[in-house]
């Protein structure tokens, strides 16, 4: 019975995706003012590409939430890493390197994310304060660093080698899509085939039991916060390699979109249960819904309202599926 319920939960998001594709390809095409069918090949490629920035962050958020934590600072880390990458390419010694400055700029950006994540992890470990509170403060603090860096002005540096790299296609898929799929594969292997992954589930399921079993919970937290910081920076590297300009407000609400995708994929907010592959489904479901509603002419407010209602419905359903005890109030 448990296996059946687990299979149902893991497969639900993919069933929802198929339902969306059927709806927008049949009903949506009739309501759309566009001549291009919703399921057009180029349209689906664009859905995959546009899923990458939030998707890479959401995959990292899955690890954090399985661990029983959360990270609200990923949007600010995303923006800060982007600024470091683009601004560093204007430094005199970097300009002297020509295109060889590109990988070094990527390293600077990725290290920024790792350092921000390490700060969060150390504070959560050493103070014992809930990760929600710690990363909420970090979100405000990191965003303050973004504004201190360049005021309210955008940071820009367009490098055509970077643009060509970001816009390239291999086997029909864009560079951003390959980064998304590659990240999903690596994290799936991490969470299903390694001791670190098994420990993440154990800690999220019962932290006290994990400590008694000899798992070093504190260092484990640090590694996972460094991981999501790295992935927030990687998302920025992928996205801003093409756009070449970052505004101080970029990345706002990314943490909420990422959490929404993770929850839609079936990961428990309380920790101990979740799936990298299902989160990938959650990311695609959100992007298909946004794309589909735009296809029929819905405005941004309507898109956000629909996704918000769906998220609430998923949380209520998850609550019922995981209700413990017979005396708990049913709603």
JOVEN-V99220 format. One record per pair of residues at least 4 apart in sequence whose ideal C-beta (glycine too) atoms are under 7 Angstrom apart, sorted by the first residue. I is the first residue (numbers start at 1). GAP is how many residues later the second one is. D is the distance in whole Angstrom. If there is no record, write none. Layout:
i=(I & I)
gap=(GAP & GAP)
d=(D & D)
//
This chain:
i=(1 & 2 & 3 & 4 & 5 & 5 & 6 & 7 & 8 & 9 & 9 & 10 & 10 & 10 & 11 & 12 & 12 & 13 & 13 & 13 & 13 & 13 & 13 & 13 & 13 & 14 & 14 & 15 & 16 & 16 & 17 & 17 & 17 & 17 & 17 & 18 & 19 & 20 & 20 & 20 & 20 & 20 & 21 & 21 & 21 & 22 & 23 & 23 & 24 & 24 & 24 & 24 & 25 & 25 & 25 & 25 & 27 & 28 & 28 & 28 & 28 & 28 & 29 & 29 & 31 & 32 & 32 & 33 & 34 & 36 & 36 & 38 & 38 & 38 & 39 & 39 & 41 & 42 & 43 & 44 & 45 & 45 & 46 & 47 & 47 & 47 & 47 & 48 & 48 & 49 & 49 & 49 & 50 & 51 & 51 & 51 & 51 & 51 & 52 & 52 & 52 & 52 & 52 & 52 & 53 & 53 & 53 & 54 & 54 & 54 & 54 & 54 & 54 & 55 & 55 & 55 & 55 & 56 & 56 & 56 & 56 & 56 & 56 & 56 & 57 & 57 & 57 & 57 & 57 & 57 & 57 & 57 & 58 & 58 & 58 & 58 & 58 & 58 & 58 & 59 & 59 & 59 & 59 & 59 & 59 & 59 & 60 & 60 & 60 & 60 & 60 & 61 & 61 & 61 & 61 & 61 & 61 & 61 & 62 & 62 & 62 & 62 & 62 & 62 & 63 & 63 & 63 & 63 & 63 & 63 & 63 & 64 & 64 & 64 & 64 & 64 & 65 & 65 & 65 & 65 & 65 & 65 & 65 & 66 & 66 & 66 & 66 & 66 & 66 & 66 & 67 & 67 & 67 & 67 & 67 & 67 & 68 & 68 & 68 & 68 & 68 & 68 & 69 & 69 & 69 & 70 & 70 & 70 & 71 & 71 & 71 & 71 & 71 & 72 & 72 & 72 & 72 & 72 & 73 & 73 & 73 & 73 & 73 & 73 & 73 & 74 & 74 & 74 & 74 & 74 & 74 & 75 & 75 & 75 & 75 & 75 & 75 & 76 & 76 & 76 & 76 & 76 & 76 & 77 & 77 & 77 & 77 & 77 & 77 & 77 & 78 & 78 & 78 & 78 & 78 & 78 & 79 & 79 & 79 & 79 & 79 & 79 & 80 & 80 & 80 & 80 & 80 & 80 & 81 & 81 & 81 & 81 & 81 & 81 & 81 & 82 & 82 & 82 & 82 & 82 & 82 & 83 & 83 & 83 & 83 & 83 & 83 & 84 & 84 & 84 & 84 & 85 & 85 & 85 & 85 & 85 & 85 & 85 & 86 & 86 & 86 & 86 & 86 & 86 & 87 & 88 & 88 & 88 & 89 & 89 & 89 & 89 & 89 & 90 & 90 & 91 & 92 & 94 & 94 & 94 & 95 & 97 & 99 & 101 & 102 & 102 & 102 & 102 & 103 & 104 & 105 & 106 & 106 & 107 & 108 & 109 & 109 & 109 & 109 & 110 & 110 & 110 & 110 & 110 & 111 & 112 & 112 & 113 & 113 & 113 & 113 & 113 & 114 & 114 & 114 & 114 & 115 & 116 & 116 & 116 & 117 & 117 & 117 & 117 & 117 & 117 & 117 & 118 & 118 & 118 & 118 & 119 & 119 & 120 & 120 & 120 & 120 & 120 & 121 & 121 & 121 & 121 & 121 & 122 & 122 & 123 & 123 & 123 & 124 & 124 & 124 & 124 & 125 & 125 & 125 & 129 & 129 & 131 & 132 & 133 & 134 & 135 & 137 & 138 & 139 & 140 & 141 & 142 & 143 & 144 & 145 & 146 & 147 & 147 & 147 & 150 & 152 & 154 & 154 & 154 & 155 & 156 & 156 & 157 & 158 & 158 & 159 & 159 & 160 & 161 & 162 & 162 & 163 & 163 & 163 & 164 & 165 & 165 & 166 & 166 & 166 & 166 & 167 & 168 & 169 & 169 & 170 & 173 & 173 & 175 & 176 & 176 & 177 & 178 & 179 & 179 & 180 & 181 & 182 & 183 & 183 & 184 & 184 & 184 & 185 & 186 & 187 & 187 & 188 & 188 & 188 & 189 & 190 & 190 & 190 & 191 & 191 & 191 & 192 & 193 & 195 & 196 & 197 & 198 & 199 & 199 & 199 & 199 & 200 & 200 & 201 & 201 & 202 & 202 & 202 & 203 & 203 & 203 & 203 & 203 & 204 & 204 & 205 & 205 & 206 & 207 & 207 & 208 & 209 & 210 & 210 & 211 & 211 & 215 & 216 & 217 & 218 & 219 & 220 & 221 & 222 & 223 & 224 & 225 & 226 & 227 & 228 & 229 & 230 & 231 & 232 & 233 & 234 & 235 & 236 & 237 & 239 & 240 & 240 & 246 & 253 & 254 & 255 & 256 & 257 & 257 & 258 & 259 & 260 & 260 & 260 & 260 & 261 & 261 & 261 & 261 & 261 & 262 & 262 & 262 & 263 & 263 & 263 & 263 & 263 & 264 & 264 & 264 & 264 & 264 & 265 & 265 & 265 & 265 & 265 & 266 & 266 & 266 & 267 & 267 & 267 & 268 & 268 & 268 & 275 & 276 & 277 & 278 & 279 & 280 & 281 & 282 & 283 & 284 & 285 & 286 & 286 & 287 & 288 & 289 & 289 & 289 & 290 & 290 & 291 & 293 & 293 & 293 & 293 & 294 & 298 & 298 & 300 & 301 & 302 & 303 & 304 & 305 & 306 & 307 & 308 & 309 & 310 & 311 & 312 & 313 & 314 & 315 & 316 & 317 & 318 & 319 & 323 & 324)
gap=(4 & 4 & 4 & 4 & 4 & 316 & 4 & 4 & 4 & 257 & 312 & 256 & 265 & 268 & 4 & 4 & 254 & 4 & 251 & 252 & 253 & 265 & 268 & 269 & 272 & 4 & 267 & 4 & 4 & 269 & 4 & 264 & 267 & 268 & 271 & 4 & 4 & 4 & 265 & 268 & 269 & 272 & 4 & 18 & 267 & 4 & 4 & 5 & 4 & 14 & 268 & 271 & 4 & 12 & 13 & 14 & 4 & 4 & 10 & 264 & 267 & 268 & 8 & 9 & 265 & 263 & 264 & 264 & 261 & 4 & 7 & 5 & 254 & 257 & 4 & 5 & 4 & 4 & 4 & 4 & 4 & 129 & 4 & 4 & 240 & 241 & 244 & 125 & 129 & 125 & 127 & 128 & 237 & 4 & 129 & 232 & 233 & 236 & 4 & 124 & 125 & 127 & 128 & 186 & 182 & 185 & 186 & 4 & 200 & 203 & 204 & 207 & 229 & 4 & 125 & 225 & 228 & 123 & 124 & 127 & 175 & 178 & 179 & 182 & 4 & 17 & 21 & 174 & 175 & 178 & 197 & 201 & 4 & 200 & 203 & 204 & 221 & 224 & 225 & 124 & 125 & 128 & 172 & 217 & 220 & 221 & 4 & 167 & 168 & 171 & 172 & 4 & 10 & 13 & 167 & 197 & 198 & 201 & 4 & 200 & 205 & 212 & 214 & 217 & 4 & 124 & 128 & 137 & 161 & 164 & 165 & 5 & 6 & 7 & 160 & 164 & 4 & 5 & 197 & 202 & 204 & 206 & 209 & 134 & 135 & 138 & 201 & 205 & 206 & 208 & 133 & 136 & 137 & 154 & 157 & 204 & 135 & 136 & 139 & 202 & 203 & 204 & 55 & 62 & 152 & 61 & 62 & 65 & 49 & 60 & 64 & 154 & 157 & 60 & 63 & 64 & 67 & 183 & 4 & 43 & 47 & 62 & 65 & 66 & 69 & 4 & 154 & 158 & 180 & 181 & 184 & 4 & 176 & 177 & 178 & 179 & 180 & 4 & 63 & 66 & 67 & 70 & 175 & 4 & 36 & 39 & 65 & 152 & 155 & 156 & 4 & 154 & 157 & 158 & 173 & 176 & 4 & 67 & 167 & 169 & 171 & 172 & 4 & 32 & 36 & 62 & 65 & 66 & 4 & 28 & 31 & 32 & 151 & 152 & 155 & 4 & 27 & 154 & 158 & 164 & 168 & 4 & 63 & 66 & 67 & 72 & 163 & 4 & 24 & 25 & 28 & 20 & 21 & 23 & 24 & 151 & 152 & 155 & 69 & 70 & 71 & 154 & 158 & 160 & 68 & 6 & 17 & 20 & 5 & 12 & 16 & 68 & 70 & 5 & 67 & 4 & 4 & 7 & 10 & 11 & 6 & 4 & 62 & 4 & 4 & 57 & 59 & 60 & 4 & 4 & 4 & 4 & 131 & 4 & 4 & 4 & 124 & 127 & 128 & 4 & 120 & 123 & 124 & 127 & 4 & 4 & 121 & 4 & 116 & 117 & 119 & 120 & 4 & 112 & 115 & 116 & 4 & 4 & 26 & 113 & 4 & 108 & 109 & 110 & 111 & 112 & 113 & 4 & 104 & 107 & 108 & 4 & 19 & 4 & 14 & 15 & 18 & 105 & 4 & 100 & 101 & 104 & 105 & 4 & 100 & 4 & 6 & 11 & 5 & 7 & 10 & 97 & 93 & 96 & 97 & 4 & 5 & 4 & 4 & 4 & 4 & 4 & 4 & 4 & 4 & 4 & 4 & 4 & 4 & 4 & 4 & 102 & 4 & 5 & 101 & 5 & 96 & 91 & 92 & 93 & 91 & 88 & 89 & 87 & 5 & 86 & 4 & 85 & 4 & 4 & 4 & 79 & 4 & 79 & 81 & 4 & 10 & 76 & 9 & 10 & 75 & 76 & 75 & 7 & 4 & 5 & 8 & 4 & 5 & 4 & 4 & 62 & 4 & 4 & 4 & 59 & 4 & 4 & 4 & 4 & 48 & 4 & 92 & 96 & 4 & 4 & 4 & 89 & 4 & 88 & 89 & 4 & 4 & 6 & 7 & 6 & 9 & 85 & 5 & 4 & 4 & 4 & 4 & 4 & 4 & 11 & 16 & 21 & 4 & 24 & 4 & 71 & 8 & 11 & 13 & 4 & 7 & 12 & 14 & 17 & 67 & 68 & 66 & 67 & 4 & 4 & 10 & 4 & 4 & 5 & 7 & 4 & 6 & 5 & 4 & 4 & 4 & 4 & 4 & 4 & 4 & 4 & 4 & 4 & 4 & 4 & 4 & 4 & 4 & 4 & 4 & 4 & 4 & 4 & 4 & 4 & 4 & 4 & 6 & 4 & 4 & 4 & 4 & 4 & 4 & 29 & 4 & 4 & 4 & 26 & 47 & 51 & 4 & 18 & 21 & 22 & 25 & 5 & 17 & 20 & 4 & 6 & 48 & 51 & 52 & 18 & 21 & 22 & 47 & 50 & 10 & 13 & 14 & 16 & 17 & 8 & 9 & 12 & 6 & 7 & 12 & 4 & 5 & 6 & 4 & 4 & 4 & 4 & 4 & 4 & 4 & 4 & 4 & 4 & 4 & 4 & 21 & 4 & 4 & 4 & 17 & 18 & 4 & 13 & 4 & 5 & 9 & 10 & 13 & 4 & 4 & 5 & 4 & 4 & 4 & 4 & 4 & 4 & 4 & 4 & 4 & 4 & 4 & 4 & 4 & 4 & 4 & 4 & 4 & 4 & 4 & 4 & 5 & 4)
d=(6 & 6 & 6 & 6 & 6 & 7 & 6 & 6 & 6 & 5 & 7 & 6 & 6 & 5 & 6 & 6 & 7 & 7 & 6 & 6 & 7 & 5 & 4 & 6 & 6 & 7 & 5 & 6 & 6 & 6 & 6 & 6 & 6 & 5 & 6 & 6 & 6 & 6 & 7 & 5 & 6 & 6 & 6 & 7 & 7 & 6 & 5 & 6 & 3 & 5 & 4 & 6 & 6 & 7 & 5 & 5 & 6 & 6 & 5 & 6 & 5 & 5 & 6 & 6 & 4 & 5 & 6 & 7 & 7 & 5 & 6 & 6 & 6 & 5 & 7 & 7 & 6 & 6 & 7 & 7 & 6 & 7 & 6 & 6 & 5 & 6 & 5 & 7 & 4 & 4 & 5 & 5 & 6 & 5 & 6 & 5 & 6 & 4 & 6 & 4 & 6 & 6 & 4 & 6 & 5 & 7 & 5 & 6 & 6 & 5 & 6 & 7 & 6 & 6 & 5 & 7 & 4 & 7 & 6 & 5 & 5 & 6 & 4 & 7 & 6 & 5 & 7 & 6 & 5 & 5 & 6 & 5 & 7 & 4 & 4 & 6 & 6 & 7 & 5 & 5 & 6 & 5 & 7 & 6 & 6 & 7 & 7 & 6 & 4 & 4 & 7 & 6 & 6 & 7 & 6 & 5 & 6 & 5 & 6 & 5 & 6 & 5 & 6 & 4 & 6 & 6 & 7 & 6 & 5 & 6 & 7 & 5 & 6 & 5 & 6 & 5 & 7 & 6 & 6 & 5 & 7 & 6 & 6 & 5 & 6 & 5 & 6 & 6 & 7 & 4 & 5 & 6 & 5 & 7 & 5 & 6 & 6 & 4 & 6 & 7 & 3 & 7 & 7 & 4 & 7 & 5 & 5 & 7 & 7 & 7 & 5 & 7 & 5 & 7 & 4 & 5 & 5 & 5 & 6 & 7 & 6 & 5 & 4 & 4 & 5 & 6 & 6 & 4 & 6 & 5 & 6 & 7 & 4 & 6 & 7 & 4 & 5 & 6 & 5 & 4 & 4 & 6 & 6 & 6 & 5 & 5 & 6 & 6 & 4 & 7 & 7 & 5 & 6 & 5 & 4 & 6 & 6 & 5 & 6 & 7 & 5 & 4 & 6 & 6 & 7 & 6 & 6 & 5 & 6 & 4 & 5 & 5 & 7 & 4 & 4 & 6 & 7 & 4 & 4 & 4 & 7 & 6 & 6 & 5 & 7 & 5 & 6 & 6 & 5 & 5 & 5 & 5 & 7 & 6 & 4 & 7 & 6 & 6 & 5 & 7 & 4 & 6 & 7 & 6 & 5 & 6 & 5 & 5 & 5 & 6 & 5 & 5 & 6 & 7 & 6 & 7 & 7 & 4 & 7 & 7 & 7 & 4 & 5 & 6 & 7 & 7 & 6 & 6 & 7 & 7 & 6 & 6 & 5 & 6 & 7 & 7 & 5 & 6 & 5 & 6 & 6 & 5 & 6 & 7 & 6 & 6 & 6 & 6 & 4 & 5 & 5 & 3 & 6 & 5 & 5 & 5 & 7 & 7 & 6 & 5 & 6 & 4 & 4 & 7 & 6 & 2 & 7 & 6 & 6 & 7 & 5 & 6 & 7 & 6 & 6 & 6 & 5 & 5 & 6 & 5 & 3 & 3 & 6 & 6 & 6 & 6 & 7 & 5 & 7 & 5 & 5 & 6 & 4 & 5 & 6 & 5 & 5 & 6 & 6 & 7 & 6 & 6 & 6 & 6 & 6 & 6 & 7 & 7 & 7 & 6 & 6 & 5 & 7 & 7 & 5 & 5 & 6 & 5 & 6 & 5 & 5 & 6 & 4 & 6 & 7 & 4 & 7 & 7 & 6 & 6 & 6 & 4 & 6 & 6 & 7 & 6 & 6 & 6 & 5 & 7 & 4 & 3 & 6 & 5 & 6 & 6 & 6 & 4 & 6 & 7 & 6 & 5 & 6 & 6 & 6 & 5 & 7 & 6 & 6 & 6 & 7 & 6 & 6 & 5 & 7 & 6 & 6 & 5 & 6 & 4 & 6 & 5 & 5 & 6 & 5 & 4 & 7 & 6 & 6 & 7 & 6 & 7 & 7 & 6 & 6 & 7 & 5 & 6 & 6 & 7 & 6 & 6 & 5 & 7 & 6 & 6 & 4 & 6 & 6 & 6 & 3 & 4 & 7 & 3 & 6 & 7 & 6 & 6 & 6 & 4 & 6 & 7 & 6 & 7 & 6 & 6 & 7 & 7 & 7 & 6 & 6 & 6 & 7 & 6 & 6 & 6 & 6 & 7 & 6 & 6 & 7 & 6 & 6 & 6 & 6 & 6 & 6 & 7 & 6 & 5 & 6 & 6 & 6 & 6 & 7 & 7 & 6 & 6 & 6 & 7 & 7 & 5 & 6 & 6 & 4 & 5 & 6 & 5 & 5 & 6 & 6 & 7 & 6 & 6 & 7 & 4 & 6 & 7 & 7 & 6 & 6 & 4 & 4 & 6 & 4 & 7 & 6 & 5 & 7 & 3 & 7 & 6 & 4 & 7 & 7 & 7 & 7 & 7 & 7 & 7 & 6 & 7 & 6 & 6 & 6 & 6 & 6 & 6 & 6 & 6 & 7 & 6 & 6 & 5 & 6 & 4 & 6 & 5 & 6 & 6 & 4 & 6 & 6 & 6 & 6 & 6 & 6 & 6 & 6 & 6 & 7 & 6 & 6 & 6 & 6 & 6 & 6 & 6 & 7 & 6 & 6 & 6 & 5 & 7)
//
